[in-house]
């Protein structure tokens, strides 16, 4: 049989990739054709993404894709969640999107909660409280000069798909992170829109993973060299939704951690959990592929280490991550830990100083000591989150799967097994891209029909490491 080729545009908060997925004899092989950096910068008093530049990188990646894999059938796009762009009536971007790390929502949270009681909001949207959830960003946006000219609110992956195809839609897994989707019906929560003074018509129609968004525009064909028949297929456009598709687990008694800049830790369930205990524990119910519920918490992630490395580099200390992790292993367990979810760690800046202060470390801790504190604190947060998720959902957890970039960190994986008392599987590293590609492939008859079959295929065809509690 002839190999089938699909492409993933996978963009995180710190980097992006365009990846070709070659499916041949049941095995999916990934080829990264383009990598690029991403990050928010201070512009006009706000932290903004340069989405225009990101789109340029996407086009460059698709051009490289066409040069090496001219028979690509479909493209899927996933990014981080909650952020969006505003378009005017002519479809033009009003300004570069503001990052979720911007502090503009601080001034509006109380106003939002005065309009909609947090407990009542949770019973409708099932969403964990985070100060940067889209619902709070939009409350701040209503005070901006762009609001009066806004005709469309478009989430980041949908905006990139719009520029590629000319079709406006809102993908459902990412829509569930806005705080405006009804967690029970999967449709927009009309009452929340009304209470918050936002027109539901500003959001494009909802779209489900596996549906065809549209063929690429002629100007994209000319620039990239891709075939005019190339389509953009809707995938789990929230990167975690795509990552969970590729968790190499069997059955239902598993927990997962999508470990990257953030850590998304939780369970996959058939229905949401919107009890008062779940709300108080700050657990979220986000939609997954095939209408599954991702019952999870947004836990601090490797941003803590990434930003620490940048801080040390600004001081002239260029540290190799591999060597730093070995030194952290030798330091031994840290008796002083931090709350990795503390809002003081969200913004960029001198991360080692903030960690040292919060943990009560020595006056001048070594990078290895700071690193060990970060990893021990993350492992402890993972244990607590997975244990609590199981209790709240009435679910028994027997294994823990770590996917994404953090699965390469053997020290973090072993510490997580030790802390949780659960066997840990680590990998695939590119789970998000794999899930993205296999949802596309499934929609075109090139991959198994069920998530369970997809996961078992991944478990048998990709390198998965195993860690036992010690």
C-alpha positions as a Markdown table, in Angstrom:
| # | Residue | x | y | z |
|---|---|---|---|---|
| 1 | Unk | 0.0 | 0.0 | 0.0 |
| 2 | Unk | 1.1 | 3.6 | -0.7 |
| 3 | Unk | 2.1 | 5.6 | 2.3 |
| 4 | Unk | -0.3 | 8.4 | 3.4 |
| 5 | Unk | 1.0 | 11.8 | 4.5 |
| 6 | Unk | -0.5 | 14.3 | 6.9 |
| 7 | Unk | 0.9 | 17.4 | 8.5 |
| 8 | Unk | 0.7 | 18.9 | 11.9 |
| 9 | Unk | 1.2 | 22.6 | 12.7 |
| 10 | Unk | 1.9 | 22.3 | 16.4 |
| 11 | Unk | 2.6 | 25.6 | 18.2 |
| 12 | Unk | 3.2 | 25.9 | 21.9 |
| 13 | Unk | 3.8 | 29.0 | 24.1 |
| 14 | Unk | 7.6 | 28.8 | 23.5 |
| 15 | Unk | 8.1 | 27.1 | 20.2 |
| 16 | Unk | 6.4 | 25.7 | 17.1 |
| 17 | Unk | 6.9 | 23.0 | 14.6 |
| 18 | Unk | 5.6 | 21.9 | 11.2 |
| 19 | Unk | 5.7 | 18.1 | 11.2 |
| 20 | Unk | 5.0 | 15.5 | 8.4 |
| 21 | Unk | 3.4 | 12.3 | 9.6 |
| 22 | Unk | 4.0 | 9.4 | 7.2 |
| 23 | Unk | 1.5 | 6.5 | 7.8 |
| 24 | Unk | 2.7 | 3.2 | 6.3 |
| 25 | Unk | 1.7 | -0.3 | 7.3 |
| 26 | Unk | 0.1 | 1.0 | 10.5 |
| 27 | Unk | 3.1 | 2.9 | 11.7 |
| 28 | Unk | 3.2 | 6.6 | 11.9 |
| 29 | Unk | 6.7 | 8.2 | 11.5 |
| 30 | Unk | 7.2 | 11.9 | 12.2 |
| 31 | Unk | 9.5 | 14.2 | 10.3 |
| 32 | Unk | 10.0 | 17.7 | 11.6 |
| 33 | Unk | 10.4 | 19.9 | 8.5 |
| 34 | Unk | 10.5 | 23.3 | 10.3 |
| 35 | Unk | 11.0 | 24.6 | 13.8 |
| 36 | Unk | 10.6 | 28.1 | 15.1 |
| 37 | Unk | 10.6 | 30.1 | 18.3 |
| 38 | Unk | 7.6 | 31.6 | 19.9 |
| 39 | Unk | 7.1 | 34.1 | 22.8 |
| 40 | Unk | 5.2 | 37.1 | 23.9 |
| 41 | Unk | 6.8 | 40.6 | 23.9 |
| 42 | Unk | 5.9 | 43.8 | 25.6 |
| 43 | Unk | 4.1 | 46.1 | 23.0 |
| 44 | Unk | 2.0 | 49.1 | 23.9 |
| 45 | Unk | 1.9 | 48.2 | 27.5 |
| 46 | Unk | 0.8 | 44.6 | 27.0 |
| 47 | Unk | 2.4 | 41.2 | 26.5 |
| 48 | Unk | 1.5 | 40.3 | 22.9 |
| 49 | Unk | 2.0 | 37.4 | 20.5 |
| 50 | Unk | 3.3 | 38.3 | 17.1 |
| 51 | Unk | 0.7 | 36.1 | 15.3 |
| 52 | Unk | 1.5 | 37.7 | 12.0 |
| 53 | Unk | 5.1 | 36.5 | 12.3 |
| 54 | Unk | 3.9 | 33.1 | 13.5 |
| 55 | Unk | 1.8 | 32.8 | 10.4 |
| 56 | Unk | 4.8 | 33.6 | 8.3 |
| 57 | Unk | 6.6 | 30.7 | 10.1 |
| 58 | Unk | 3.7 | 28.4 | 9.4 |
| 59 | Unk | 3.8 | 29.3 | 5.7 |
| 60 | Unk | 7.6 | 28.7 | 5.6 |
| 61 | Unk | 7.0 | 25.3 | 7.3 |
| 62 | Unk | 4.4 | 24.4 | 4.7 |
| 63 | Unk | 6.7 | 25.4 | 1.9 |
| 64 | Unk | 9.4 | 23.1 | 3.4 |
| 65 | Unk | 6.7 | 20.4 | 3.8 |
| 66 | Unk | 5.8 | 20.6 | 0.1 |
| 67 | Unk | 9.4 | 20.4 | -1.0 |
| 68 | Unk | 9.9 | 17.1 | 0.9 |
| 69 | Unk | 6.4 | 15.6 | 1.0 |
| 70 | Unk | 4.5 | 16.9 | -2.0 |
| 71 | Unk | 1.6 | 14.4 | -1.7 |
| 72 | Unk | 0.5 | 15.6 | 1.8 |
| 73 | Unk | -3.3 | 15.3 | 2.0 |
| 74 | Unk | -4.3 | 17.3 | 5.0 |
| 75 | Unk | -3.0 | 19.8 | 7.6 |
| 76 | Unk | -4.1 | 20.1 | 11.2 |
| 77 | Unk | -3.4 | 23.0 | 13.6 |
| 78 | Unk | -3.1 | 22.9 | 17.3 |
| 79 | Unk | -1.8 | 25.6 | 19.7 |
| 80 | Unk | -2.0 | 26.7 | 23.3 |
| 81 | Unk | -5.5 | 27.6 | 24.7 |
| 82 | Unk | -7.5 | 30.6 | 25.9 |
| 83 | Unk | -5.9 | 33.3 | 23.7 |
| 84 | Unk | -7.6 | 34.8 | 20.6 |
| 85 | Unk | -7.5 | 37.5 | 17.9 |
| 86 | Unk | -10.1 | 40.1 | 17.2 |
| 87 | Unk | -11.2 | 40.7 | 13.5 |
| 88 | Unk | -13.1 | 43.5 | 12.1 |
| 89 | Unk | -16.1 | 43.2 | 9.7 |
| 90 | Unk | -13.6 | 42.8 | 6.7 |
| 91 | Unk | -11.8 | 39.9 | 8.4 |
| 92 | Unk | -8.7 | 42.0 | 9.3 |
| 93 | Unk | -6.8 | 41.5 | 12.5 |
| 94 | Unk | -7.3 | 44.6 | 14.7 |
| 95 | Unk | -4.1 | 44.1 | 16.7 |
| 96 | Unk | -1.7 | 41.4 | 17.7 |
| 97 | Unk | -3.3 | 39.1 | 20.3 |
| 98 | Unk | -2.6 | 39.7 | 24.0 |
| 99 | Unk | -0.9 | 36.8 | 25.8 |
| 100 | Unk | -2.6 | 35.0 | 28.7 |
| 101 | Unk | 0.5 | 36.0 | 30.8 |
| 102 | Unk | -0.5 | 39.7 | 30.6 |
| 103 | Unk | -1.9 | 41.0 | 33.9 |
| 104 | Unk | -4.8 | 42.9 | 32.4 |
| 105 | Unk | -7.4 | 40.6 | 33.9 |
| 106 | Unk | -6.4 | 41.5 | 37.5 |
| 107 | Unk | -8.8 | 44.5 | 37.3 |
| 108 | Unk | -11.8 | 42.6 | 36.0 |
| 109 | Unk | -12.1 | 39.3 | 37.9 |
| 110 | Unk | -14.2 | 40.8 | 40.7 |
| 111 | Unk | -16.5 | 42.5 | 38.1 |
| 112 | Unk | -17.0 | 39.1 | 36.3 |
| 113 | Unk | -17.8 | 37.4 | 39.6 |
| 114 | Unk | -20.3 | 40.1 | 40.5 |
| 115 | Unk | -22.2 | 39.4 | 37.2 |
| 116 | Unk | -22.0 | 35.6 | 37.5 |
| 117 | Unk | -21.5 | 33.8 | 40.8 |
| 118 | Unk | -18.4 | 31.6 | 40.4 |
| 119 | Unk | -20.3 | 28.5 | 41.7 |
| 120 | Unk | -23.1 | 29.0 | 39.2 |
| 121 | Unk | -20.5 | 29.6 | 36.5 |
| 122 | Unk | -18.8 | 26.3 | 37.3 |
| 123 | Unk | -22.0 | 24.3 | 37.1 |
| 124 | Unk | -22.4 | 25.6 | 33.5 |
| 125 | Unk | -18.9 | 25.6 | 32.1 |
| 126 | Unk | -17.1 | 23.2 | 34.5 |
| 127 | Unk | -13.9 | 25.3 | 34.1 |
| 128 | Unk | -11.2 | 25.7 | 36.7 |
| 129 | Unk | -10.6 | 29.2 | 37.8 |
| 130 | Unk | -7.5 | 30.7 | 36.2 |
| 131 | Unk | -7.1 | 34.5 | 36.0 |
| 132 | Unk | -6.3 | 34.2 | 32.3 |
| 133 | Unk | -9.3 | 32.2 | 31.1 |
| 134 | Unk | -10.8 | 33.7 | 28.0 |
| 135 | Unk | -13.9 | 34.9 | 29.9 |
| 136 | Unk | -11.8 | 37.2 | 32.0 |
| 137 | Unk | -9.7 | 38.3 | 29.1 |
| 138 | Unk | -12.9 | 39.3 | 27.2 |
| 139 | Unk | -14.1 | 41.3 | 30.2 |
| 140 | Unk | -10.8 | 43.3 | 30.0 |
| 141 | Unk | -11.2 | 43.5 | 26.2 |
| 142 | Unk | -14.5 | 45.2 | 26.6 |
| 143 | Unk | -12.6 | 48.2 | 28.1 |
| 144 | Unk | -10.2 | 48.4 | 25.1 |
| 145 | Unk | -10.5 | 50.6 | 22.0 |
| 146 | Unk | -10.7 | 47.5 | 19.7 |
| 147 | Unk | -13.9 | 46.2 | 21.2 |
| 148 | Unk | -16.2 | 48.6 | 19.4 |
| 149 | Unk | -14.7 | 47.5 | 16.0 |
| 150 | Unk | -14.8 | 43.8 | 16.8 |
| 151 | Unk | -16.9 | 41.6 | 14.4 |
| 152 | Unk | -15.3 | 38.2 | 15.2 |
| 153 | Unk | -13.5 | 36.6 | 18.2 |
| 154 | Unk | -11.3 | 33.9 | 16.8 |
| 155 | Unk | -9.2 | 31.5 | 18.9 |
| 156 | Unk | -5.5 | 31.2 | 17.9 |
| 157 | Unk | -5.6 | 27.9 | 15.9 |
| 158 | Unk | -8.8 | 28.9 | 14.2 |
| 159 | Unk | -7.3 | 32.2 | 13.2 |
| 160 | Unk | -4.4 | 30.4 | 11.5 |
| 161 | Unk | -6.8 | 28.0 | 9.8 |
| 162 | Unk | -8.8 | 31.1 | 8.6 |
| 163 | Unk | -5.8 | 32.6 | 7.0 |
| 164 | Unk | -5.0 | 29.3 | 5.3 |
| 165 | Unk | -8.6 | 28.5 | 4.1 |
| 166 | Unk | -10.7 | 31.7 | 4.4 |
| 167 | Unk | -13.2 | 29.7 | 6.6 |
| 168 | Unk | -14.1 | 30.9 | 10.1 |
| 169 | Unk | -15.0 | 28.3 | 12.7 |
| 170 | Unk | -14.4 | 27.6 | 16.4 |
| 171 | Unk | -13.1 | 24.2 | 17.3 |
| 172 | Unk | -14.8 | 22.6 | 20.3 |
| 173 | Unk | -12.0 | 21.4 | 22.5 |
| 174 | Unk | -10.4 | 24.8 | 22.5 |
| 175 | Unk | -13.8 | 26.5 | 22.9 |
| 176 | Unk | -14.2 | 24.6 | 26.1 |
| 177 | Unk | -11.3 | 26.6 | 27.6 |
| 178 | Unk | -13.0 | 29.9 | 27.1 |
| 179 | Unk | -15.5 | 29.6 | 30.0 |
| 180 | Unk | -18.3 | 30.2 | 27.6 |
| 181 | Unk | -19.1 | 26.6 | 26.5 |
| 182 | Unk | -21.8 | 24.6 | 28.2 |
| 183 | Unk | -19.9 | 21.6 | 29.6 |
| 184 | Unk | -23.0 | 19.4 | 29.5 |
| 185 | Unk | -24.3 | 20.1 | 26.0 |
| 186 | Unk | -21.1 | 21.1 | 24.1 |
| 187 | Unk | -22.9 | 24.2 | 22.8 |
| 188 | Unk | -22.3 | 27.9 | 23.6 |
| 189 | Unk | -23.7 | 28.8 | 27.1 |
| 190 | Unk | -26.2 | 31.5 | 26.0 |
| 191 | Unk | -26.9 | 32.7 | 29.5 |
| 192 | Unk | -23.3 | 33.3 | 30.3 |
| 193 | Unk | -22.9 | 35.4 | 27.2 |
| 194 | Unk | -25.9 | 37.5 | 28.2 |
| 195 | Unk | -24.8 | 38.0 | 31.8 |
| 196 | Unk | -21.4 | 39.1 | 30.7 |
| 197 | Unk | -22.6 | 41.4 | 28.0 |
| 198 | Unk | -20.9 | 39.5 | 25.1 |
| 199 | Unk | -22.7 | 38.7 | 21.9 |
| 200 | Unk | -22.7 | 35.0 | 21.1 |
| 201 | Unk | -22.6 | 35.9 | 17.4 |
| 202 | Unk | -19.0 | 37.2 | 17.8 |
| 203 | Unk | -17.7 | 33.6 | 17.9 |
| 204 | Unk | -17.8 | 31.6 | 14.7 |
| 205 | Unk | -19.8 | 28.4 | 14.5 |
| 206 | Unk | -18.6 | 25.4 | 16.5 |
| 207 | Unk | -16.7 | 22.7 | 14.7 |
| 208 | Unk | -15.7 | 19.2 | 15.8 |
| 209 | Unk | -12.4 | 17.4 | 15.5 |
| 210 | Unk | -12.2 | 15.3 | 12.3 |
| 211 | Unk | -14.3 | 17.6 | 10.2 |
| 212 | Unk | -12.9 | 19.3 | 7.0 |
| 213 | Unk | -12.4 | 23.0 | 7.5 |
| 214 | Unk | -11.7 | 23.8 | 3.9 |
| 215 | Unk | -9.1 | 23.6 | 1.1 |
| 216 | Unk | -6.1 | 26.0 | 1.2 |
| 217 | Unk | -6.5 | 29.3 | -0.6 |
| 218 | Unk | -4.9 | 29.8 | -4.0 |
| 219 | Unk | -2.3 | 32.3 | -2.6 |
| 220 | Unk | -1.2 | 29.7 | -0.1 |
| 221 | Unk | -0.9 | 27.1 | -2.9 |
| 222 | Unk | 1.3 | 29.5 | -4.9 |
| 223 | Unk | 3.6 | 30.4 | -2.0 |
| 224 | Unk | 4.0 | 26.9 | -0.5 |
| 225 | Unk | 3.8 | 24.7 | -3.6 |
| 226 | Unk | 1.2 | 22.4 | -1.9 |
| 227 | Unk | -1.5 | 20.8 | -4.1 |
| 228 | Unk | -4.7 | 22.9 | -4.5 |
| 229 | Unk | -6.6 | 19.8 | -3.1 |
| 230 | Unk | -4.8 | 20.0 | 0.2 |
| 231 | Unk | -7.3 | 20.5 | 3.0 |
| 232 | Unk | -7.2 | 21.8 | 6.5 |
| 233 | Unk | -8.8 | 19.2 | 8.8 |
| 234 | Unk | -10.1 | 20.2 | 12.3 |
| 235 | Unk | -8.3 | 18.4 | 15.0 |
| 236 | Unk | -8.2 | 18.8 | 18.8 |
| 237 | Unk | -6.9 | 22.3 | 18.3 |
| 238 | Unk | -6.2 | 22.7 | 22.0 |
| 239 | Unk | -2.7 | 21.0 | 22.1 |
| 240 | Unk | -3.6 | 19.1 | 25.2 |
| 241 | Unk | -6.7 | 17.6 | 23.5 |
| 242 | Unk | -4.4 | 16.3 | 20.7 |
| 243 | Unk | -1.8 | 15.1 | 23.2 |
| 244 | Unk | -4.4 | 13.0 | 25.1 |
| 245 | Unk | -5.3 | 11.2 | 21.9 |
| 246 | Unk | -1.8 | 9.9 | 21.8 |
| 247 | Unk | -1.5 | 8.6 | 25.4 |
| 248 | Unk | -0.3 | 5.0 | 25.0 |
| 249 | Unk | -2.7 | 3.5 | 27.6 |
| 250 | Unk | -5.2 | 0.7 | 27.6 |
| 251 | Unk | -8.5 | 0.7 | 29.4 |
| 252 | Unk | -9.7 | 3.5 | 31.5 |
| 253 | Unk | -7.7 | 3.3 | 34.7 |
| 254 | Unk | -5.0 | 5.7 | 33.7 |
| 255 | Unk | -4.1 | 9.2 | 34.5 |
| 256 | Unk | -2.1 | 11.5 | 32.2 |
| 257 | Unk | 0.3 | 14.4 | 32.4 |
| 258 | Unk | 0.9 | 16.4 | 29.3 |
| 259 | Unk | 4.1 | 17.9 | 30.4 |
| 260 | Unk | 5.6 | 21.0 | 28.8 |
| 261 | Unk | 5.6 | 24.7 | 29.5 |
| 262 | Unk | 2.5 | 23.9 | 31.5 |
| 263 | Unk | 1.5 | 20.5 | 33.0 |
| 264 | Unk | -2.0 | 19.3 | 32.3 |
| 265 | Unk | -2.7 | 16.5 | 34.7 |
| 266 | Unk | -5.9 | 14.5 | 35.0 |
| 267 | Unk | -8.2 | 11.8 | 33.8 |
| 268 | Unk | -10.3 | 11.0 | 30.7 |
| 269 | Unk | -13.9 | 10.6 | 31.6 |
| 270 | Unk | -17.2 | 9.9 | 29.8 |
| 271 | Unk | -18.9 | 12.8 | 31.5 |
| 272 | Unk | -18.0 | 16.0 | 33.4 |
| 273 | Unk | -17.6 | 16.3 | 37.2 |
| 274 | Unk | -19.1 | 19.6 | 38.3 |
| 275 | Unk | -19.5 | 19.0 | 42.1 |
| 276 | Unk | -18.8 | 21.7 | 44.6 |
| 277 | Unk | -15.8 | 19.6 | 45.8 |
| 278 | Unk | -14.4 | 19.6 | 42.2 |
| 279 | Unk | -14.8 | 23.4 | 42.0 |
| 280 | Unk | -13.1 | 24.0 | 45.3 |
| 281 | Unk | -10.3 | 21.7 | 44.3 |
| 282 | Unk | -10.0 | 23.9 | 41.1 |
| 283 | Unk | -10.5 | 21.0 | 38.6 |
| 284 | Unk | -11.5 | 21.7 | 35.1 |
| 285 | Unk | -13.7 | 19.8 | 32.6 |
| 286 | Unk | -12.5 | 20.4 | 29.1 |
| 287 | Unk | -13.8 | 18.7 | 26.0 |
| 288 | Unk | -11.6 | 16.0 | 24.4 |
| 289 | Unk | -11.8 | 14.4 | 21.0 |
| 290 | Unk | -14.9 | 12.2 | 20.4 |
| 291 | Unk | -16.8 | 14.1 | 23.1 |
| 292 | Unk | -14.7 | 12.8 | 26.0 |
| 293 | Unk | -14.2 | 14.9 | 29.1 |
| 294 | Unk | -10.7 | 15.9 | 30.1 |
| 295 | Unk | -11.0 | 16.2 | 33.9 |
| 296 | Unk | -7.8 | 17.9 | 34.9 |
| 297 | Unk | -5.9 | 20.7 | 36.6 |
| 298 | Unk | -3.6 | 23.1 | 35.0 |
| 299 | Unk | -0.5 | 22.6 | 37.1 |
| 300 | Unk | 2.7 | 24.6 | 37.0 |
| 301 | Unk | 5.1 | 23.2 | 34.4 |
| 302 | Unk | 8.6 | 23.3 | 33.0 |
| 303 | Unk | 8.2 | 27.0 | 32.4 |
| 304 | Unk | 9.7 | 27.3 | 35.9 |
| 305 | Unk | 12.9 | 25.6 | 34.6 |
| 306 | Unk | 12.8 | 27.2 | 31.2 |
| 307 | Unk | 12.6 | 30.7 | 32.7 |
| 308 | Unk | 15.3 | 29.9 | 35.2 |
| 309 | Unk | 17.7 | 28.9 | 32.4 |
| 310 | Unk | 16.9 | 32.2 | 30.7 |
| 311 | Unk | 17.6 | 34.1 | 33.9 |
| 312 | Unk | 21.0 | 32.3 | 34.4 |
| 313 | Unk | 21.8 | 33.0 | 30.7 |
| 314 | Unk | 21.2 | 36.7 | 31.3 |
| 315 | Unk | 23.7 | 36.5 | 34.1 |
| 316 | Unk | 26.3 | 35.0 | 31.7 |
| 317 | Unk | 25.8 | 31.4 | 32.9 |
| 318 | Unk | 25.1 | 29.3 | 29.9 |
| 319 | Unk | 24.1 | 26.0 | 31.4 |
| 320 | Unk | 23.5 | 22.7 | 29.5 |
| 321 | Unk | 20.2 | 21.1 | 30.6 |
| 322 | Unk | 21.6 | 17.6 | 30.5 |
| 323 | Unk | 24.4 | 18.4 | 32.8 |
| 324 | Unk | 22.2 | 20.5 | 35.1 |
| 325 | Unk | 19.8 | 17.6 | 35.5 |
| 326 | Unk | 22.6 | 15.2 | 36.4 |
| 327 | Unk | 23.8 | 17.7 | 39.0 |
| 328 | Unk | 20.2 | 18.0 | 40.4 |
| 329 | Unk | 20.1 | 14.2 | 40.7 |
| 330 | Unk | 23.2 | 14.3 | 42.8 |
| 331 | Unk | 21.8 | 17.0 | 45.1 |
| 332 | Unk | 19.3 | 14.6 | 46.5 |
| 333 | Unk | 15.7 | 15.3 | 47.5 |
| 334 | Unk | 14.8 | 18.9 | 48.3 |
| 335 | Unk | 13.3 | 19.3 | 51.7 |
| 336 | Unk | 12.0 | 22.8 | 50.7 |
| 337 | Unk | 9.4 | 22.9 | 48.0 |
| 338 | Unk | 7.3 | 25.5 | 46.3 |
| 339 | Unk | 3.6 | 25.8 | 45.3 |
| 340 | Unk | 4.1 | 25.5 | 41.5 |
| 341 | Unk | 0.7 | 26.9 | 40.9 |
| 342 | Unk | 1.4 | 30.2 | 42.7 |
| 343 | Unk | 0.5 | 33.2 | 40.4 |
| 344 | Unk | 3.9 | 34.8 | 41.3 |
| 345 | Unk | 5.5 | 32.3 | 38.9 |
| 346 | Unk | 3.4 | 33.1 | 35.8 |
| 347 | Unk | 5.2 | 36.2 | 34.6 |
| 348 | Unk | 8.6 | 36.1 | 33.0 |
| 349 | Unk | 11.6 | 37.5 | 34.9 |
| 350 | Unk | 14.1 | 36.4 | 37.6 |
| 351 | Unk | 12.6 | 33.0 | 38.3 |
| 352 | Unk | 15.5 | 31.6 | 40.4 |
| 353 | Unk | 15.1 | 34.5 | 42.8 |
| 354 | Unk | 11.4 | 34.0 | 43.1 |
| 355 | Unk | 11.8 | 30.3 | 43.7 |
| 356 | Unk | 14.5 | 30.8 | 46.3 |
| 357 | Unk | 12.4 | 33.3 | 48.2 |
| 358 | Unk | 9.3 | 31.1 | 48.1 |
| 359 | Unk | 11.1 | 27.9 | 49.1 |
| 360 | Unk | 13.4 | 29.5 | 51.7 |
| 361 | Unk | 16.5 | 28.2 | 50.0 |
| 362 | Unk | 20.0 | 29.4 | 51.0 |
| 363 | Unk | 21.0 | 33.0 | 50.2 |
| 364 | Unk | 22.8 | 31.9 | 47.0 |
| 365 | Unk | 21.5 | 28.5 | 45.9 |
| 366 | Unk | 23.2 | 26.7 | 43.1 |
| 367 | Unk | 21.4 | 26.2 | 39.8 |
| 368 | Unk | 21.3 | 22.4 | 40.6 |
| 369 | Unk | 19.6 | 23.1 | 44.0 |
| 370 | Unk | 17.0 | 25.4 | 42.3 |
| 371 | Unk | 16.4 | 22.8 | 39.6 |
| 372 | Unk | 16.0 | 20.0 | 42.2 |
| 373 | Unk | 13.5 | 22.1 | 44.1 |
| 374 | Unk | 11.5 | 22.7 | 40.9 |
| 375 | Unk | 11.4 | 19.0 | 39.9 |
| 376 | Unk | 10.6 | 17.7 | 43.4 |
| 377 | Unk | 7.8 | 20.4 | 43.7 |
| 378 | Unk | 6.4 | 19.4 | 40.3 |
| 379 | Unk | 6.4 | 15.7 | 41.2 |
| 380 | Unk | 4.7 | 16.4 | 44.4 |
| 381 | Unk | 2.0 | 18.5 | 42.6 |
| 382 | Unk | 1.5 | 15.7 | 40.1 |
| 383 | Unk | 1.0 | 13.2 | 42.9 |
| 384 | Unk | -1.5 | 15.4 | 44.6 |
| 385 | Unk | -3.4 | 16.3 | 41.4 |
| 386 | Unk | -3.7 | 12.7 | 40.2 |
| 387 | Unk | -4.8 | 11.4 | 43.6 |
| 388 | Unk | -7.4 | 14.1 | 44.0 |
| 389 | Unk | -8.7 | 13.6 | 40.5 |
| 390 | Unk | -9.3 | 9.9 | 41.2 |
| 391 | Unk | -11.1 | 10.8 | 44.5 |
| 392 | Unk | -13.3 | 13.4 | 42.9 |
| 393 | Unk | -14.3 | 11.3 | 39.9 |
| 394 | Unk | -14.7 | 8.0 | 41.9 |
| 395 | Unk | -12.1 | 6.5 | 39.6 |
| 396 | Unk | -9.3 | 4.0 | 40.3 |
| 397 | Unk | -5.9 | 5.0 | 38.8 |
| 398 | Unk | -3.5 | 2.2 | 38.2 |
| 399 | Unk | -0.9 | 3.8 | 35.8 |
| 400 | Unk | 0.3 | 7.3 | 35.0 |
| 401 | Unk | 1.4 | 8.4 | 31.5 |
| 402 | Unk | 3.6 | 11.4 | 30.9 |
| 403 | Unk | 3.6 | 12.7 | 27.4 |
| 404 | Unk | 5.2 | 15.7 | 25.8 |
| 405 | Unk | 8.6 | 17.3 | 26.3 |
| 406 | Unk | 8.6 | 16.5 | 30.0 |
| 407 | Unk | 8.7 | 12.8 | 29.2 |
| 408 | Unk | 12.3 | 13.2 | 28.2 |
| 409 | Unk | 13.2 | 14.4 | 31.7 |
| 410 | Unk | 14.1 | 11.0 | 33.3 |
| 411 | Unk | 14.7 | 12.6 | 36.7 |
| 412 | Unk | 11.2 | 14.2 | 36.7 |
| 413 | Unk | 9.6 | 10.9 | 35.5 |
| 414 | Unk | 11.3 | 8.8 | 38.2 |
| 415 | Unk | 10.5 | 11.4 | 40.9 |
| 416 | Unk | 6.8 | 11.3 | 39.8 |
| 417 | Unk | 6.8 | 7.5 | 40.0 |
| 418 | Unk | 8.3 | 7.7 | 43.5 |
| 419 | Unk | 6.0 | 10.4 | 44.7 |
| 420 | Unk | 2.8 | 8.9 | 43.3 |
| 421 | Unk | 3.5 | 5.3 | 44.0 |
| 422 | Unk | 2.3 | 4.5 | 40.5 |
| 423 | Unk | 4.2 | 3.0 | 37.5 |
| 424 | Unk | 4.9 | 5.7 | 35.0 |
| 425 | Unk | 5.1 | 5.4 | 31.2 |
| 426 | Unk | 7.0 | 8.2 | 29.5 |
| 427 | Unk | 6.4 | 9.2 | 25.8 |
| 428 | Unk | 5.8 | 9.8 | 23.1 |
| 429 | Unk | 7.6 | 13.1 | 23.2 |
| 430 | Unk | 5.6 | 14.4 | 20.2 |
| 431 | Unk | 2.3 | 13.2 | 21.5 |
| 432 | Unk | 0.5 | 16.4 | 20.4 |
| 433 | Unk | 1.6 | 16.1 | 16.8 |
| 434 | Unk | 0.8 | 12.4 | 16.8 |
| 435 | Unk | -2.7 | 13.0 | 18.1 |
| 436 | Unk | -3.2 | 15.8 | 15.6 |
| 437 | Unk | -2.0 | 13.7 | 12.7 |
| 438 | Unk | -4.0 | 10.5 | 13.6 |
| 439 | Unk | -7.3 | 12.4 | 14.0 |
| 440 | Unk | -6.8 | 13.7 | 10.5 |
| 441 | Unk | -5.8 | 10.3 | 9.2 |
| 442 | Unk | -8.8 | 8.7 | 10.9 |
| 443 | Unk | -11.1 | 11.1 | 9.1 |
| 444 | Unk | -9.7 | 10.0 | 5.8 |
| 445 | Unk | -9.7 | 6.3 | 6.5 |
| 446 | Unk | -5.9 | 6.0 | 7.2 |
| 447 | Unk | -6.0 | 5.3 | 11.0 |
| 448 | Unk | -8.1 | 3.1 | 13.4 |
| 449 | Unk | -11.6 | 4.3 | 14.1 |
| 450 | Unk | -11.5 | 4.4 | 18.0 |
| 451 | Unk | -9.2 | 6.2 | 20.4 |
| 452 | Unk | -8.5 | 2.9 | 22.1 |
| 453 | Unk | -7.2 | 1.3 | 18.9 |
| 454 | Unk | -5.1 | 4.5 | 18.1 |
| 455 | Unk | -3.5 | 4.3 | 21.6 |
| 456 | Unk | -2.6 | 0.7 | 21.4 |
| 457 | Unk | -1.1 | 1.2 | 18.0 |
| 458 | Unk | 1.1 | 4.0 | 19.4 |
| 459 | Unk | 2.1 | 1.8 | 22.4 |
| 460 | Unk | 3.3 | -0.9 | 20.0 |
| 461 | Unk | 5.1 | 1.3 | 17.4 |
| 462 | Unk | 6.7 | 4.1 | 19.5 |
| 463 | Unk | 9.4 | 4.1 | 22.1 |
| 464 | Unk | 7.8 | 4.2 | 25.5 |
| 465 | Unk | 10.0 | 4.3 | 28.7 |
| 466 | Unk | 8.8 | 2.7 | 32.0 |
| 467 | Unk | 9.6 | 3.9 | 35.5 |
| 468 | Unk | 8.7 | 1.9 | 38.6 |
| 469 | Unk | 8.2 | 3.6 | 42.0 |
| 470 | Unk | 11.3 | 3.3 | 44.2 |
